[in-house]
Amino acid sequence: MLLLDDGPRDMETILETLKTKRSALLPQIKLMEEKHLLIKDDGVCELTTIGELLMSKTLPLLSMVNFFDKDMEYWGSHNIDFIPTELLKRVDEIGDYAIIEPELPEIFEMNRVFDEGLRRTKKSRIVTSIIYPDSMEVLHELSRTDIDMEFVTTQKILNKFRTESYEKLCETMESGQIKFFIYNGKIRFPAFAQNDDGLFLFMSKKDGTFENRLLLSRTPGALEWGREFFEYYKEDVTQVFGMQHLEKLLA
């Protein structure tokens, strides 16, 4: 039935695609004819209206199953409740993805693939509740380029930047290349980024622990899904307009 979802197919095409014998296929076709799921006329098979209706319900389910089945252990052991309901229902739109394992020296450092992705693109959107020892240094370096970045984080992290890297934070804000936002709620996942290079997502394990494994997808569907994910979180932020404004927000 999956083969017929795009339209009628002749028997030879079906046999060649399925790599099966006519003697094995004919009983299956006869059974589906009896169930009024397809019709066969002059060697050409096509779905009935009932068959088309069933396929319209089956294909989305298969897409979701295939998406999670690529790495069920990863998805099953991580918290995904932070994903907005409507986007969670469409998470398979991300398409093909890879789980990037950090090398041993990188376990407590910014993920190399994530860092390279930030530096390769002109426009980035980030939501994060974690920072690495070199996070402010990376942002400071990027602010000297022509990057256009929106950086959503917590009040606690911006306060840490202010306390430990005051001058670099001042220069980064003054550059205008990176716009800072404080999320007004609780960010219940480690980090997310979406740019022209792809979608990057760090998730916590179900017990709340963080690991430096990264979900990476570069499909067009992932870029659009990521854009909507960012816009959802950006709906509840306070933009920071320079250091004086930050001082007032932190007071």
Phi, psi and omega in degrees: 000327179299322180295330184271357183296331180269001179136175181300150177223141176279161185301319182297320179295318180296315180298318181292319181293316182278348181053053180228175180262153181301321182296332179275330184278322186303318178299325179292319178295318179299318180297318180289330174294317180296330179273004179062034179264333177211163175234146178238123182224118178055042176081005180245131180253142174210155182287147171278177177300320178296318179299318179296321180296316179296320180293326179296335177268332185280319185299316177299323178295316179297322179298316180293318179299314180296324180297308181289327185293341179298326176206069184298327179298318180295308182295322182289337183260000182242152179281127179239012183292344181284345181285126179308143187309312183295324178284328177295323178294340182243022185297335179292347176294343175301326178077214183294143181210168177226146173260114185269119178271128178289147173288158187309315180293344184263002187304322182250019179240167177301130181306128185300317180296320178296314180299314180296323179296322178295322185279347185268354189235161181264337182230128181224146173235127185228139169231123184213145175244007179230158172221157176254166180305330183257013184301313182294324178296317179296315179298320180297317178296316181294328181293344179270001177256188179264027180293151174239102186237139170247122189239106180260127182210193182262161176299323181298318181291317178295325177294323178293317176301315182297319183288319188262338184218055188303309184297317181293324177294319177302310182296322180295316179293319182292336181295329182078358182280334181238122178263126182260141178224144173257125178285132186279345178254206178254127176278112189261030175209158184294303185196152178216143173214146176220129178210191181295342183274338180152190177250131181237130183218126173253132179237150176278153174287166185297336178274005176093353182283150180258140172229154188273023175282142187238132171270125183233131174220139181241020181281156175303323179296323179293321180296319179289317178299317179295322178298317179292323178299314180296316181299326177299313182286333180287345180293341184234061181229164171241119180285143180259118182257071176092173185293321180298319178295320179298318179302319179293320181293328182272349183293000000 
